[in-house]
Amino acid sequence: MLPKAEFVHWWFATGFLILGLLLLAESLVGEAAWRRRPWRVYLWPSFLFLMGLLMWPVMTFYTNSTIHMLAHGSWAQAMMLAGAAELGLARGKLHSPYWSLTTAGAFLVSAAAILLHEQNGWFYARAAFLHHILGWTFVIGAAFPLARAFRPSSAVVRTGFALVFVVTAVFLYSDRDSASIFGHMSPLAGAQHR
Amino acid sequence: MATSSYSRVSTSVRSRAWSTRAKWTMLGGVVWAFMQPYRLTFLHPHGQGFWWLLSEPPLYVVLVGLAFAVFLAPALIQDLEEAEDAAEG
């Protein structure tokens, strides 16, 4: 039996929390200290790549609709591409900081997918609200990886980039398959959870 | 001299901030568990299926904080102190 969608959202929330905390740690201690152990440099890019890989089973098994399948598939590809580019930068195989633009692209693709596959309005139910707010968080949050390509050592940019993932984790942990949002819930959304 | 002193304070603050980051994450999970105990299925496991028993979000947050405290923080603090010593030396 498949786990409920909300369980998968909580697992990915944990992944985003780990990503956010790794990036916050890197931002806090500075690049020089972070790079003193080579394995640490690979942590967050490889974790991002792994999360992209783990999106494929989600795409395969959660086929509620074609648009869901396309959204999950595009996230998988975007996360793997961003993770691979960041791994290339960490390893030194890629030199240009402009490769960070792939991460900005991944943010925008993810935002488009999450906004386009949510067919209901903001206050239909909590899941719909979270889809909308997550989509717009990634649209606005794309400014940070974009800025990172031009100012890679800026502490503000690095911290902002990390916080996008932490905020995403909070939103995903808040998700329930059917729950109200600020007291609103469509009668068509099903029976409310605890 | 002033730069070295500033660097030492800055490194010390960063070390402390980093070491408390993991603890704050764990504390966040514990506070969440108290605020929404119904999100912890193991507190009322009777009749729950495998996936419900596996899915304990506040516990996930505590475990992430614990993993950072155990696996990442010690080496990172050591590296920060070594970087400070190297800068002074």
Interface residues (C-beta under 8 A of the other chain):
Chain A: M1 P3 K4 E6 F7 W10 W11 A13 T14 L17 I18 L21 L24 A25 L28 V29 G30 A32 A33 W34 R36 R37 R40 Y173 R194
Chain B: R14 A17 W18 R21 T25 Y38 G49 W51 L54 S55 P57 Y60 V61 V64 F68 L72 A75 L76 D79 L80 E82 A83
